[in-house]
Amino acid sequence: MKYEYDKEVDGLYIWFVDDVDGEKEDYEQEIWPIELKNEIGLLFSKRGKLFGLEIMPASKYFEQKQLDDMI
């Protein structure tokens, strides 16, 4: 699992794959369920596999110090 934080957009990306760059080429779609308040997106591959989460605004769910440590 890999974590990336983009301070500019306050977005946290949690990847469930080892080769993030390789898997990004296989990206197909993201879904922002209403049940997750349209703040947590599910990232899927072309094969329909969940390979990551996108959380915006991340600072709403995590302490800013934790996020800054990921930069």
Buried (B, 14 or more C-beta within 10 A) or exposed (E): EEEBBBEEEBBBBBBBBEEBEEBBEBEEEEEEEEEEEEBBBBBBBEEEEEBBBBBBEBBEEBEEEEBEEBE
